[in-house]
Structures are given as structure tokens and as C-alpha cells.
Amino acid sequence: MPERDLKADKERFISIYNKNIKREGADKLLDYLLSSASDFFTAPASAKYHNSFTGGLLAHSLNVYDCLADYMARKRV
């Protein structure tokens, strides 16, 4: 598996978050995710299965976003 660029993934997540999430409290959630109390950006998605590497939860979240964005961009028939 190719090595991921955690810094680039983190910056991309924050950009997507700020662009798309406008509900009340969104700023507080992002502040928490960025704080030392959270390991969102470094945690694995799974202990021993998919994305079980440093930053795996972040990678998984971006993959889910990309799949949803691709699905929403498709023409409806």
C-alpha cells in the first residue's frame, strides 16, 4: 500500500469540512477534532482490518466522502 501524506489528508479534510458543514456547533466539533483530546487524524480506522494504519480513520473518512461525491455527481435517469 502506498504511504499516505497525513498532512495533505488533514488539510483536505479541513477544507472539505469548512466548505460543506455549516450547522450550529460545527466550529466546536472541528476545534475538538484538532485538539490534543482527539486522535481523529492519527487513529487507525480498525485495529487489524481495513485502514489499520496511522491516519486510517482520516483516510477512511475521505474515501467515504469521495464515494458520496462521485455518487451525487452522477446523472439521474
All heavy atoms as a GROMACS GRO file, in nm:
protein
  616
    1MET      N    1   0.084  -0.118   0.000
    1MET     CA    2   0.000   0.000   0.000
    1MET      C    3   0.089   0.125   0.000
    1MET      O    4   0.182   0.135   0.079
    1MET     CB    5  -0.090  -0.002   0.124
    1MET     CG    6  -0.160   0.129   0.149
    1MET     SD    7  -0.255   0.128   0.300
    1MET     CE    8  -0.414   0.118   0.229
    2PRO      N    9   0.060   0.221  -0.088
    2PRO     CA   10   0.141   0.343  -0.090
    2PRO      C   11   0.123   0.423   0.038
    2PRO      O   12   0.016   0.424   0.098
    2PRO     CB   13   0.088   0.420  -0.211
    2PRO     CG   14  -0.044   0.360  -0.242
    2PRO     CD   15  -0.045   0.222  -0.187
    3GLU      N   16   0.229   0.489   0.080
    3GLU     CA   17   0.222   0.569   0.201
    3GLU      C   18   0.138   0.694   0.177
    3GLU      O   19   0.145   0.756   0.072
    3GLU     CB   20   0.363   0.609   0.244
    3GLU     CG   21   0.367   0.662   0.384
    3GLU     CD   22   0.507   0.662   0.440
    3GLU    OE1   23   0.581   0.567   0.412
    3GLU    OE2   24   0.540   0.758   0.510
    4ARG      N   25   0.056   0.729   0.274
    4ARG     CA   26  -0.030   0.846   0.262
    4ARG      C   27   0.039   0.967   0.321
    4ARG      O   28   0.121   0.955   0.412
    4ARG     CB   29  -0.163   0.821   0.333
    4ARG     CG   30  -0.243   0.708   0.267
    4ARG     CD   31  -0.382   0.702   0.319
    4ARG     NE   32  -0.457   0.821   0.288
    4ARG     CZ   33  -0.548   0.829   0.190
    4ARG    NH1   34  -0.571   0.727   0.114
    4ARG    NH2   35  -0.615   0.941   0.171
    5ASP      N   36   0.004   1.082   0.271
    5ASP     CA   37   0.056   1.208   0.322
    5ASP      C   38  -0.044   1.261   0.426
    5ASP      O   39  -0.146   1.319   0.391
    5ASP     CB   40   0.072   1.307   0.206
    5ASP     CG   41   0.132   1.439   0.248
    5ASP    OD1   42   0.131   1.472   0.369
    5ASP    OD2   43   0.179   1.512   0.159
    6LEU      N   44  -0.016   1.235   0.554
    6LEU     CA   45  -0.109   1.272   0.661
    6LEU      C   46  -0.138   1.422   0.663
    6LEU      O   47  -0.252   1.463   0.685
    6LEU     CB   48  -0.055   1.229   0.797
    6LEU     CG   49  -0.064   1.081   0.830
    6LEU    CD1   50   0.000   1.052   0.965
    6LEU    CD2   51  -0.207   1.034   0.829
    7LYS      N   52  -0.036   1.502   0.640
    7LYS     CA   53  -0.056   1.647   0.642
    7LYS      C   54  -0.151   1.689   0.530
    7LYS      O   55  -0.243   1.768   0.553
    7LYS     CB   56   0.078   1.719   0.629
    7LYS     CG   57   0.066   1.870   0.636
    7LYS     CD   58   0.200   1.939   0.626
    7LYS     CE   59   0.178   2.090   0.630
    7LYS     NZ   60   0.298   2.162   0.600
    8ALA      N   61  -0.131   1.635   0.411
    8ALA     CA   62  -0.219   1.668   0.297
    8ALA      C   63  -0.360   1.617   0.322
    8ALA      O   64  -0.458   1.687   0.292
    8ALA     CB   65  -0.163   1.609   0.168
    9ASP      N   66  -0.374   1.496   0.377
    9ASP     CA   67  -0.507   1.442   0.409
    9ASP      C   68  -0.578   1.530   0.511
    9ASP      O   69  -0.696   1.559   0.499
    9ASP     CB   70  -0.497   1.299   0.461
    9ASP     CG   71  -0.476   1.195   0.353
    9ASP    OD1   72  -0.478   1.231   0.233
    9ASP    OD2   73  -0.457   1.077   0.389
   10LYS      N   74  -0.505   1.572   0.613
   10LYS     CA   75  -0.563   1.657   0.718
   10LYS      C   76  -0.610   1.790   0.659
   10LYS      O   77  -0.721   1.835   0.686
   10LYS     CB   78  -0.462   1.679   0.830
   10LYS     CG   79  -0.514   1.761   0.945
   10LYS     CD   80  -0.408   1.772   1.055
   10LYS     CE   81  -0.456   1.854   1.172
   10LYS     NZ   82  -0.354   1.862   1.278
   11GLU      N   83  -0.525   1.851   0.578
   11GLU     CA   84  -0.562   1.978   0.515
   11GLU      C   85  -0.683   1.961   0.424
   11GLU      O   86  -0.772   2.047   0.422
   11GLU     CB   87  -0.443   2.034   0.436
   11GLU     CG   88  -0.331   2.084   0.525
   11GLU     CD   89  -0.204   2.121   0.449
   11GLU    OE1   90  -0.201   2.108   0.324
   11GLU    OE2   91  -0.108   2.163   0.515
   12ARG      N   92  -0.688   1.851   0.350
   12ARG     CA   93  -0.802   1.825   0.261
   12ARG      C   94  -0.929   1.807   0.343
   12ARG      O   95  -1.035   1.860   0.308
   12ARG     CB   96  -0.776   1.702   0.174
   12ARG     CG   97  -0.888   1.673   0.078
   12ARG     CD   98  -0.849   1.571  -0.027
   12ARG     NE   99  -0.967   1.548  -0.108
   12ARG     CZ  100  -1.036   1.435  -0.110
   12ARG    NH1  101  -0.996   1.330  -0.039
   12ARG    NH2  102  -1.144   1.424  -0.183
   13PHE      N  103  -0.922   1.730   0.451
   13PHE     CA  104  -1.038   1.709   0.536
   13PHE      C  105  -1.090   1.842   0.590
   13PHE      O  106  -1.210   1.870   0.584
   13PHE     CB  107  -1.004   1.616   0.653
   13PHE     CG  108  -1.118   1.598   0.748
   13PHE    CD1  109  -1.212   1.498   0.727
   13PHE    CD2  110  -1.136   1.682   0.857
   13PHE    CE1  111  -1.319   1.482   0.813
   13PHE    CE2  112  -1.243   1.668   0.944
   13PHE     CZ  113  -1.335   1.567   0.921
   14ILE      N  114  -1.001   1.926   0.641
   14ILE     CA  115  -1.042   2.055   0.698
   14ILE      C  116  -1.106   2.142   0.591
   14ILE      O  117  -1.208   2.208   0.616
   14ILE     CB  118  -0.922   2.125   0.765
   14ILE    CG1  119  -0.877   2.044   0.888
   14ILE    CG2  120  -0.956   2.268   0.803
   14ILE    CD1  121  -0.742   2.086   0.943
   15SER      N  122  -1.051   2.142   0.471
   15SER     CA  123  -1.108   2.220   0.361
   15SER      C  124  -1.248   2.171   0.326
   15SER      O  125  -1.342   2.252   0.311
   15SER     CB  126  -1.016   2.210   0.239
   15SER     OG  127  -1.075   2.275   0.128
   16ILE      N  128  -1.265   2.040   0.313
   16ILE     CA  129  -1.397   1.982   0.283
   16ILE      C  130  -1.494   2.014   0.396
   16ILE      O  131  -1.609   2.053   0.371
   16ILE     CB  132  -1.386   1.830   0.262
   16ILE    CG1  133  -1.310   1.800   0.133
   16ILE    CG2  134  -1.523   1.764   0.262
   16ILE    CD1  135  -1.267   1.654   0.119
   17TYR      N  136  -1.450   1.999   0.519
   17TYR     CA  137  -1.534   2.026   0.636
   17TYR      C  138  -1.582   2.171   0.634
   17TYR      O  139  -1.702   2.198   0.646
   17TYR     CB  140  -1.454   1.997   0.763
   17TYR     CG  141  -1.534   2.003   0.890
   17TYR    CD1  142  -1.581   1.886   0.948
   17TYR    CD2  143  -1.562   2.124   0.953
   17TYR    CE1  144  -1.654   1.890   1.066
   17TYR    CE2  145  -1.635   2.129   1.070
   17TYR     CZ  146  -1.681   2.012   1.126
   17TYR     OH  147  -1.755   2.016   1.241
   18ASN      N  148  -1.489   2.265   0.619
   18ASN     CA  149  -1.526   2.407   0.622
   18ASN      C  150  -1.615   2.446   0.504
   18ASN      O  151  -1.701   2.533   0.519
   18ASN     CB  152  -1.401   2.494   0.624
   18ASN     CG  153  -1.333   2.494   0.759
   18ASN    OD1  154  -1.398   2.483   0.863
   18ASN    ND2  155  -1.202   2.504   0.759
   19LYS      N  156  -1.597   2.382   0.391
   19LYS     CA  157  -1.678   2.413   0.273
   19LYS      C  158  -1.821   2.360   0.286
   19LYS      O  159  -1.916   2.424   0.241
   19LYS     CB  160  -1.613   2.353   0.149
   19LYS     CG  161  -1.691   2.376   0.021
   19LYS     CD  162  -1.622   2.310  -0.097
   19LYS     CE  163  -1.710   2.322  -0.220
   19LYS     NZ  164  -1.659   2.239  -0.329
   20ASN      N  165  -1.838   2.245   0.350
   20ASN     CA  166  -1.966   2.174   0.344
   20ASN      C  167  -2.047   2.171   0.473
   20ASN      O  168  -2.167   2.146   0.468
   20ASN     CB  169  -1.944   2.030   0.298
   20ASN     CG  170  -1.895   2.026   0.156
   20ASN    OD1  171  -1.968   2.056   0.064
   20ASN    ND2  172  -1.769   1.990   0.138
   21ILE      N  173  -1.984   2.190   0.586
   21ILE     CA  174  -2.056   2.176   0.712
   21ILE      C  175  -2.078   2.313   0.773
   21ILE      O  176  -1.983   2.379   0.815
   21ILE     CB  177  -1.981   2.082   0.809
   21ILE    CG1  178  -1.963   1.946   0.742
   21ILE    CG2  179  -2.056   2.071   0.941
   21ILE    CD1  180  -1.885   1.847   0.822
   22LYS      N  181  -2.204   2.354   0.777
   22LYS     CA  182  -2.239   2.490   0.821
   22LYS      C  183  -2.332   2.492   0.942
   22LYS      O  184  -2.371   2.598   0.986
   22LYS     CB  185  -2.307   2.567   0.705
   22LYS     CG  186  -2.226   2.574   0.578
   22LYS     CD  187  -2.098   2.649   0.599
   22LYS     CE  188  -2.019   2.661   0.468
   22LYS     NZ  189  -1.887   2.711   0.488
   23ARG      N  190  -2.367   2.376   0.993
   23ARG     CA  191  -2.464   2.370   1.103
   23ARG      C  192  -2.407   2.428   1.232
   23ARG      O  193  -2.285   2.435   1.250
   23ARG     CB  194  -2.515   2.228   1.122
   23ARG     CG  195  -2.409   2.131   1.168
   23ARG     CD  196  -2.460   1.992   1.182
   23ARG     NE  197  -2.550   1.987   1.294
   23ARG     CZ  198  -2.629   1.885   1.322
   23ARG    NH1  199  -2.630   1.780   1.246
   23ARG    NH2  200  -2.707   1.887   1.426
   24GLU      N  201  -2.496   2.465   1.320
   24GLU     CA  202  -2.456   2.519   1.450
   24GLU      C  203  -2.368   2.419   1.524
   24GLU      O  204  -2.398   2.300   1.529
   24GLU     CB  205  -2.581   2.550   1.533
   24GLU     CG  206  -2.552   2.615   1.665
   24GLU     CD  207  -2.679   2.649   1.743
   24GLU    OE1  208  -2.786   2.663   1.682
   24GLU    OE2  209  -2.668   2.660   1.867
   25GLY      N  210  -2.260   2.467   1.579
   25GLY     CA  211  -2.169   2.382   1.655
   25GLY      C  212  -2.060   2.318   1.571
   25GLY      O  213  -1.971   2.254   1.626
   26ALA      N  214  -2.065   2.335   1.440
   26ALA     CA  215  -1.964   2.273   1.353
   26ALA      C  216  -1.824   2.322   1.388
   26ALA      O  217  -1.728   2.245   1.386
   26ALA     CB  218  -1.996   2.301   1.207
   27ASP      N  219  -1.813   2.449   1.421
   27ASP     CA  220  -1.682   2.504   1.457
   27ASP      C  221  -1.628   2.440   1.584
   27ASP      O  222  -1.508   2.411   1.595
   27ASP     CB  223  -1.689   2.656   1.472
   27ASP     CG  224  -1.793   2.703   1.572
   27ASP    OD1  225  -1.893   2.631   1.595
   27ASP    OD2  226  -1.777   2.814   1.627
   28LYS      N  227  -1.716   2.411   1.678
   28LYS     CA  228  -1.673   2.347   1.803
   28LYS      C  229  -1.629   2.203   1.780
   28LYS      O  230  -1.532   2.156   1.842
   28LYS     CB  231  -1.784   2.353   1.906
   28LYS     CG  232  -1.810   2.495   1.955
   28LYS     CD  233  -1.918   2.499   2.059
   28LYS     CE  234  -1.934   2.643   2.106
   28LYS     NZ  235  -2.069   2.687   2.111
   29LEU      N  236  -1.700   2.133   1.691
   29LEU     CA  237  -1.660   1.996   1.660
   29LEU      C  238  -1.522   1.995   1.594
   29LEU      O  239  -1.435   1.916   1.632
   29LEU     CB  240  -1.762   1.927   1.570
   29LEU     CG  241  -1.723   1.787   1.523
   29LEU    CD1  242  -1.696   1.693   1.639
   29LEU    CD2  243  -1.830   1.731   1.431
   30LEU      N  244  -1.501   2.084   1.498
   30LEU     CA  245  -1.371   2.089   1.432
   30LEU      C  246  -1.262   2.126   1.532
   30LEU      O  247  -1.153   2.068   1.530
   30LEU     CB  248  -1.372   2.187   1.315
   30LEU     CG  249  -1.244   2.192   1.233
   30LEU    CD1  250  -1.208   2.055   1.177
   30LEU    CD2  251  -1.256   2.294   1.122
   31ASP      N  252  -1.290   2.220   1.621
   31ASP     CA  253  -1.192   2.255   1.725
   31ASP      C  254  -1.155   2.133   1.808
   31ASP      O  255  -1.038   2.112   1.841
   31ASP     CB  256  -1.246   2.365   1.818
   31ASP     CG  257  -1.250   2.502   1.753
   31ASP    OD1  258  -1.187   2.521   1.647
   31ASP    OD2  259  -1.318   2.591   1.808
   32TYR      N  260  -1.256   2.052   1.843
   32TYR     CA  261  -1.229   1.930   1.920
   32TYR      C  262  -1.144   1.832   1.839
   32TYR      O  263  -1.046   1.776   1.890
   32TYR     CB  264  -1.359   1.863   1.964
   32TYR     CG  265  -1.332   1.728   2.025
   32TYR    CD1  266  -1.280   1.718   2.153
   32TYR    CD2  267  -1.354   1.611   1.953
   32TYR    CE1  268  -1.251   1.595   2.209
   32TYR    CE2  269  -1.324   1.488   2.007
   32TYR     CZ  270  -1.272   1.480   2.136
   32TYR     OH  271  -1.242   1.357   2.189
   33LEU      N  272  -1.180   1.812   1.712
   33LEU     CA  273  -1.104   1.718   1.629
   33LEU      C  274  -0.958   1.761   1.616
   33LEU      O  275  -0.869   1.677   1.608
   33LEU     CB  276  -1.167   1.706   1.490
   33LEU     CG  277  -1.304   1.640   1.483
   33LEU    CD1  278  -1.358   1.644   1.341
   33LEU    CD2  279  -1.300   1.498   1.537
   34LEU      N  280  -0.935   1.891   1.616
   34LEU     CA  281  -0.800   1.945   1.604
   34LEU      C  282  -0.724   1.949   1.737
   34LEU      O  283  -0.603   1.968   1.739
   34LEU     CB  284  -0.804   2.086   1.544
   34LEU     CG  285  -0.850   2.093   1.398
   34LEU    CD1  286  -0.882   2.237   1.359
   34LEU    CD2  287  -0.744   2.033   1.306
   35SER      N  288  -0.795   1.930   1.847
   35SER     CA  289  -0.733   1.940   1.980
   35SER      C  290  -0.655   1.814   2.015
   35SER      O  291  -0.670   1.709   1.952
   35SER     CB  292  -0.840   1.965   2.086
   35SER     OG  293  -0.909   1.844   2.116
   36SER      N  294  -0.576   1.827   2.120
   36SER     CA  295  -0.498   1.712   2.167
   36SER      C  296  -0.586   1.607   2.235
   36SER      O  297  -0.540   1.496   2.260
   36SER     CB  298  -0.388   1.760   2.263
   36SER     OG  299  -0.446   1.823   2.375
   37ALA      N  300  -0.712   1.639   2.261
   37ALA     CA  301  -0.804   1.543   2.322
   37ALA      C  302  -0.855   1.441   2.220
   37ALA      O  303  -0.911   1.338   2.257
   37ALA     CB  304  -0.924   1.616   2.384
   38SER      N  305  -0.836   1.469   2.092
   38SER     CA  306  -0.884   1.380   1.986
   38SER      C  307  -0.767   1.321   1.909
   38SER      O  308  -0.666   1.386   1.886
   38SER     CB  309  -0.972   1.460   1.889
   38SER     OG  310  -1.000   1.385   1.773
   39ASP      N  311  -0.784   1.195   1.867
   39ASP     CA  312  -0.684   1.132   1.781
   39ASP      C  313  -0.740   1.103   1.643
   39ASP      O  314  -0.690   1.018   1.570
   39ASP     CB  315  -0.629   1.005   1.846
   39ASP     CG  316  -0.733   0.896   1.861
   39ASP    OD1  317  -0.854   0.922   1.838
   39ASP    OD2  318  -0.696   0.782   1.895
   40PHE      N  319  -0.844   1.177   1.604
   40PHE     CA  320  -0.912   1.153   1.477
   40PHE      C  321  -0.816   1.149   1.359
   40PHE      O  322  -0.829   1.065   1.270
   40PHE     CB  323  -1.020   1.260   1.453
   40PHE     CG  324  -1.084   1.249   1.317
   40PHE    CD1  325  -1.180   1.153   1.292
   40PHE    CD2  326  -1.048   1.334   1.214
   40PHE    CE1  327  -1.238   1.141   1.167
   40PHE    CE2  328  -1.106   1.324   1.089
   40PHE     CZ  329  -1.202   1.226   1.065
   41PHE      N  330  -0.720   1.238   1.355
   41PHE     CA  331  -0.631   1.249   1.240
   41PHE      C  332  -0.518   1.146   1.239
   41PHE      O  333  -0.452   1.128   1.137
   41PHE     CB  334  -0.573   1.391   1.231
   41PHE     CG  335  -0.678   1.494   1.202
   41PHE    CD1  336  -0.726   1.576   1.303
   41PHE    CD2  337  -0.732   1.509   1.076
   41PHE    CE1  338  -0.824   1.671   1.278
   41PHE    CE2  339  -0.831   1.602   1.049
   41PHE     CZ  340  -0.877   1.684   1.150
   42THR      N  341  -0.498   1.077   1.350
   42THR     CA  342  -0.390   0.978   1.356
   42THR      C  343  -0.438   0.836   1.385
   42THR      O  344  -0.364   0.742   1.363
   42THR     CB  345  -0.288   1.017   1.465
   42THR    OG1  346  -0.354   1.032   1.590
   42THR    CG2  347  -0.217   1.147   1.428
   43ALA      N  348  -0.561   0.822   1.430
   43ALA     CA  349  -0.612   0.689   1.467
   43ALA      C  350  -0.630   0.600   1.345
   43ALA      O  351  -0.662   0.648   1.236
   43ALA     CB  352  -0.746   0.704   1.539
   44PRO      N  353  -0.613   0.468   1.364
   44PRO     CA  354  -0.647   0.376   1.256
   44PRO      C  355  -0.800   0.364   1.247
   44PRO      O  356  -0.870   0.394   1.344
   44PRO     CB  357  -0.585   0.244   1.301
   44PRO     CG  358  -0.579   0.255   1.450
   44PRO     CD  359  -0.559   0.401   1.480
   45ALA      N  360  -0.850   0.322   1.133
   45ALA     CA  361  -0.994   0.301   1.120
   45ALA      C  362  -1.034   0.170   1.189
   45ALA      O  363  -1.146   0.157   1.237
   45ALA     CB  364  -1.035   0.297   0.973
   46SER      N  365  -0.945   0.076   1.195
   46SER     CA  366  -0.970  -0.055   1.253
   46SER      C  367  -0.843  -0.104   1.321
   46SER      O  368  -0.732  -0.065   1.281
   46SER     CB  369  -1.012  -0.153   1.141
   46SER     OG  370  -1.016  -0.285   1.188
   47ALA      N  371  -0.859  -0.188   1.421
   47ALA     CA  372  -0.742  -0.239   1.492
   47ALA      C  373  -0.660  -0.336   1.406
   47ALA      O  374  -0.537  -0.338   1.415
   47ALA     CB  375  -0.784  -0.308   1.621
   48LYS      N  376  -0.727  -0.415   1.321
   48LYS     CA  377  -0.650  -0.511   1.240
   48LYS      C  378  -0.707  -0.538   1.102
   48LYS      O  379  -0.656  -0.624   1.031
   48LYS     CB  380  -0.632  -0.642   1.316
   48LYS     CG  381  -0.760  -0.713   1.351
   48LYS     CD  382  -0.729  -0.840   1.428
   48LYS     CE  383  -0.856  -0.917   1.458
   48LYS     NZ  384  -0.830  -1.042   1.524
   49TYR      N  385  -0.806  -0.464   1.061
   49TYR     CA  386  -0.865  -0.488   0.929
   49TYR      C  387  -0.840  -0.367   0.838
   49TYR      O  388  -0.726  -0.326   0.823
   49TYR     CB  389  -1.013  -0.524   0.940
   49TYR     CG  390  -1.034  -0.652   1.017
   49TYR    CD1  391  -1.086  -0.652   1.144
   49TYR    CD2  392  -0.996  -0.775   0.962
   49TYR    CE1  393  -1.102  -0.770   1.216
   49TYR    CE2  394  -1.011  -0.894   1.033
   49TYR     CZ  395  -1.065  -0.890   1.160
   49TYR     OH  396  -1.080  -1.006   1.230
   50HIS      N  397  -0.944  -0.311   0.780
   50HIS     CA  398  -0.924  -0.204   0.681
   50HIS      C  399  -0.865  -0.078   0.743
   50HIS      O  400  -0.901  -0.039   0.853
   50HIS     CB  401  -1.055  -0.173   0.606
   50HIS     CG  402  -1.151  -0.089   0.684
   50HIS    ND1  403  -1.225  -0.136   0.789
   50HIS    CD2  404  -1.183   0.042   0.670
   50HIS    CE1  405  -1.300  -0.039   0.838
   50HIS    NE2  406  -1.276   0.071   0.767
   51ASN      N  407  -0.772  -0.019   0.670
   51ASN     CA  408  -0.708   0.106   0.712
   51ASN      C  409  -0.655   0.100   0.855
   51ASN      O  410  -0.671   0.193   0.932
   51ASN     CB  411  -0.802   0.224   0.693
   51ASN     CG  412  -0.834   0.252   0.548
   51ASN    OD1  413  -0.791   0.180   0.459
   51ASN    ND2  414  -0.910   0.356   0.521
   52SER      N  415  -0.588  -0.009   0.886
   52SER     CA  416  -0.532  -0.027   1.020
   52SER      C  417  -0.390   0.030   1.026
   52SER      O  418  -0.294  -0.040   1.054
   52SER     CB  419  -0.533  -0.174   1.060
   52SER     OG  420  -0.459  -0.251   0.968
   53PHE      N  421  -0.380   0.158   0.995
   53PHE     CA  422  -0.252   0.228   0.997
   53PHE      C  423  -0.273   0.368   1.052
   53PHE      O  424  -0.387   0.414   1.062
   53PHE     CB  425  -0.190   0.234   0.856
   53PHE     CG  426  -0.282   0.289   0.750
   53PHE    CD1  427  -0.298   0.425   0.730
   53PHE    CD2  428  -0.356   0.202   0.671
   53PHE    CE1  429  -0.383   0.475   0.633
   53PHE    CE2  430  -0.442   0.251   0.573
   53PHE     CZ  431  -0.455   0.387   0.555
   54THR      N  432  -0.167   0.434   1.090
   54THR     CA  433  -0.176   0.571   1.140
   54THR      C  434  -0.243   0.658   1.034
   54THR      O  435  -0.199   0.660   0.920
   54THR     CB  436  -0.035   0.626   1.173
   54THR    OG1  437   0.023   0.543   1.273
   54THR    CG2  438  -0.043   0.769   1.222
   55GLY      N  439  -0.350   0.726   1.073
   55GLY     CA  440  -0.425   0.809   0.980
   55GLY      C  441  -0.533   0.733   0.905
   55GLY      O  442  -0.598   0.788   0.817
   56GLY      N  443  -0.554   0.608   0.940
   56GLY     CA  444  -0.652   0.524   0.869
   56GLY      C  445  -0.794   0.573   0.882
   56GLY      O  446  -0.872   0.563   0.787
   57LEU      N  447  -0.832   0.625   0.998
   57LEU     CA  448  -0.968   0.678   1.016
   57LEU      C  449  -0.990   0.800   0.926
   57LEU      O  450  -1.094   0.814   0.863
   57LEU     CB  451  -0.993   0.713   1.162
   57LEU     CG  452  -1.132   0.769   1.196
   57LEU    CD1  453  -1.242   0.671   1.154
   57LEU    CD2  454  -1.140   0.798   1.345
   58LEU      N  455  -0.890   0.884   0.918
   58LEU     CA  456  -0.896   1.001   0.830
   58LEU      C  457  -0.905   0.957   0.684
   58LEU      O  458  -0.989   1.007   0.608
   58LEU     CB  459  -0.773   1.089   0.853
   58LEU     CG  460  -0.753   1.207   0.760
   58LEU    CD1  461  -0.872   1.302   0.764
   58LEU    CD2  462  -0.624   1.280   0.796
   59ALA      N  463  -0.822   0.861   0.644
   59ALA     CA  464  -0.825   0.810   0.507
   59ALA      C  465  -0.961   0.749   0.476
   59ALA      O  466  -1.017   0.773   0.368
   59ALA     CB  467  -0.714   0.706   0.488
   60HIS      N  468  -1.015   0.672   0.569
   60HIS     CA  469  -1.147   0.612   0.550
   60HIS      C  470  -1.254   0.720   0.533
   60HIS      O  471  -1.339   0.712   0.444
   60HIS     CB  472  -1.182   0.522   0.669
   60HIS     CG  473  -1.321   0.471   0.667
   60HIS    ND1  474  -1.361   0.368   0.584
   60HIS    CD2  475  -1.431   0.508   0.736
   60HIS    CE1  476  -1.491   0.344   0.602
   60HIS    NE2  477  -1.534   0.429   0.695
   61SER      N  478  -1.248   0.823   0.616
   61SER     CA  479  -1.346   0.932   0.608
   61SER      C  480  -1.338   1.002   0.473
   61SER      O  481  -1.442   1.033   0.412
   61SER     CB  482  -1.322   1.032   0.722
   61SER     OG  483  -1.337   0.969   0.846
   62LEU      N  484  -1.218   1.025   0.423
   62LEU     CA  485  -1.203   1.088   0.292
   62LEU      C  486  -1.251   0.996   0.181
   62LEU      O  487  -1.313   1.042   0.084
   62LEU     CB  488  -1.057   1.129   0.269
   62LEU     CG  489  -1.008   1.245   0.356
   62LEU    CD1  490  -0.856   1.261   0.343
   62LEU    CD2  491  -1.079   1.374   0.321
   63ASN      N  492  -1.227   0.865   0.194
   63ASN     CA  493  -1.276   0.770   0.094
   63ASN      C  494  -1.429   0.768   0.089
   63ASN      O  495  -1.488   0.764  -0.019
   63ASN     CB  496  -1.224   0.629   0.123
   63ASN     CG  497  -1.077   0.614   0.093
   63ASN    OD1  498  -1.020   0.689   0.014
   63ASN    ND2  499  -1.013   0.517   0.157
   64VAL      N  500  -1.493   0.772   0.206
   64VAL     CA  501  -1.640   0.775   0.211
   64VAL      C  502  -1.690   0.903   0.145
   64VAL      O  503  -1.784   0.900   0.065
   64VAL     CB  504  -1.691   0.763   0.357
   64VAL    CG1  505  -1.839   0.793   0.365
   64VAL    CG2  506  -1.660   0.624   0.412
   65TYR      N  507  -1.627   1.016   0.176
   65TYR     CA  508  -1.666   1.142   0.114
   65TYR      C  509  -1.651   1.135  -0.038
   65TYR      O  510  -1.741   1.176  -0.113
   65TYR     CB  511  -1.583   1.258   0.169
   65TYR     CG  512  -1.608   1.386   0.093
   65TYR    CD1  513  -1.719   1.464   0.121
   65TYR    CD2  514  -1.524   1.425  -0.009
   65TYR    CE1  515  -1.746   1.580   0.050
   65TYR    CE2  516  -1.549   1.541  -0.082
   65TYR     CZ  517  -1.660   1.617  -0.053
   65TYR     OH  518  -1.687   1.730  -0.125
   66ASP      N  519  -1.539   1.083  -0.086
   66ASP     CA  520  -1.516   1.074  -0.230
   66ASP      C  521  -1.620   0.986  -0.298
   66ASP      O  522  -1.669   1.020  -0.407
   66ASP     CB  523  -1.376   1.020  -0.260
   66ASP     CG  524  -1.266   1.120  -0.224
   66ASP    OD1  525  -1.295   1.242  -0.219
   66ASP    OD2  526  -1.152   1.075  -0.203
   67CYS      N  527  -1.656   0.875  -0.237
   67CYS     CA  528  -1.760   0.787  -0.294
   67CYS      C  529  -1.895   0.858  -0.299
   67CYS      O  530  -1.966   0.849  -0.400
   67CYS     CB  531  -1.772   0.658  -0.212
   67CYS     SG  532  -1.634   0.545  -0.235
   68LEU      N  533  -1.930   0.930  -0.192
   68LEU     CA  534  -2.057   1.003  -0.190
   68LEU      C  535  -2.057   1.115  -0.293
   68LEU      O  536  -2.154   1.133  -0.366
   68LEU     CB  537  -2.084   1.060  -0.051
   68LEU     CG  538  -2.211   1.144  -0.038
   68LEU    CD1  539  -2.335   1.062  -0.072
   68LEU    CD2  540  -2.222   1.203   0.100
   69ALA      N  541  -1.948   1.189  -0.302
   69ALA     CA  542  -1.939   1.299  -0.400
   69ALA      C  543  -1.951   1.245  -0.542
   69ALA      O  544  -2.020   1.304  -0.626
   69ALA     CB  545  -1.809   1.376  -0.382
   70ASP      N  546  -1.886   1.131  -0.569
   70ASP     CA  547  -1.895   1.069  -0.701
   70ASP      C  548  -2.039   1.026  -0.730
   70ASP      O  549  -2.092   1.050  -0.838
   70ASP     CB  550  -1.801   0.949  -0.709
   70ASP     CG  551  -1.811   0.876  -0.841
   70ASP    OD1  552  -1.776   0.938  -0.945
   70ASP    OD2  553  -1.854   0.760  -0.843
   71TYR      N  554  -2.103   0.964  -0.633
   71TYR     CA  555  -2.241   0.919  -0.650
   71TYR      C  556  -2.335   1.038  -0.676
   71TYR      O  557  -2.419   1.033  -0.764
   71TYR     CB  558  -2.286   0.842  -0.525
   71TYR     CG  559  -2.432   0.804  -0.531
   71TYR    CD1  560  -2.472   0.696  -0.607
   71TYR    CD2  561  -2.528   0.874  -0.460
   71TYR    CE1  562  -2.606   0.659  -0.613
   71TYR    CE2  563  -2.661   0.840  -0.466
   71TYR     CZ  564  -2.700   0.732  -0.542
   71TYR     OH  565  -2.832   0.698  -0.550
   72MET      N  566  -2.317   1.144  -0.600
   72MET     CA  567  -2.406   1.262  -0.614
   72MET      C  568  -2.382   1.334  -0.747
   72MET      O  569  -2.472   1.402  -0.797
   72MET     CB  570  -2.385   1.357  -0.497
   72MET     CG  571  -2.424   1.300  -0.363
   72MET     SD  572  -2.595   1.242  -0.354
   72MET     CE  573  -2.681   1.396  -0.364
   73ALA      N  574  -2.264   1.320  -0.807
   73ALA     CA  575  -2.233   1.386  -0.933
   73ALA      C  576  -2.288   1.312  -1.055
   73ALA      O  577  -2.293   1.366  -1.164
   73ALA     CB  578  -2.082   1.403  -0.947
   74ARG      N  579  -2.332   1.189  -1.035
   74ARG     CA  580  -2.383   1.109  -1.147
   74ARG      C  581  -2.517   1.164  -1.196
   74ARG      O  582  -2.597   1.214  -1.117
   74ARG     CB  583  -2.403   0.964  -1.106
   74ARG     CG  584  -2.276   0.894  -1.073
   74ARG     CD  585  -2.304   0.753  -1.032
   74ARG     NE  586  -2.185   0.694  -0.971
   74ARG     CZ  587  -2.184   0.581  -0.904
   74ARG    NH1  588  -2.296   0.512  -0.889
   74ARG    NH2  589  -2.073   0.536  -0.853
   75LYS      N  590  -2.536   1.152  -1.326
   75LYS     CA  591  -2.665   1.193  -1.384
   75LYS      C  592  -2.772   1.093  -1.342
   75LYS      O  593  -2.750   0.973  -1.340
   75LYS     CB  594  -2.655   1.198  -1.536
   75LYS     CG  595  -2.579   1.315  -1.587
   75LYS     CD  596  -2.594   1.325  -1.736
   75LYS     CE  597  -2.526   1.452  -1.784
   75LYS     NZ  598  -2.549   1.474  -1.926
   76ARG      N  599  -2.887   1.145  -1.312
   76ARG     CA  600  -3.001   1.059  -1.279
   76ARG      C  601  -3.079   1.031  -1.406
   76ARG      O  602  -3.099   1.120  -1.487
   76ARG     CB  603  -3.093   1.128  -1.176
   76ARG     CG  604  -3.024   1.174  -1.050
   76ARG     CD  605  -2.974   1.056  -0.968
   76ARG     NE  606  -2.931   1.097  -0.835
   76ARG     CZ  607  -2.804   1.117  -0.803
   76ARG    NH1  608  -2.710   1.103  -0.890
   76ARG    NH2  609  -2.772   1.152  -0.682
   77VAL      N  610  -3.122   0.909  -1.425
   77VAL     CA  611  -3.203   0.873  -1.542
   77VAL      C  612  -3.346   0.847  -1.504
   77VAL      O  613  -3.381   0.824  -1.394
   77VAL     CB  614  -3.146   0.751  -1.616
   77VAL    CG1  615  -3.020   0.788  -1.688
   77VAL    CG2  616  -3.125   0.635  -1.524
   0.00000   0.00000   0.00000
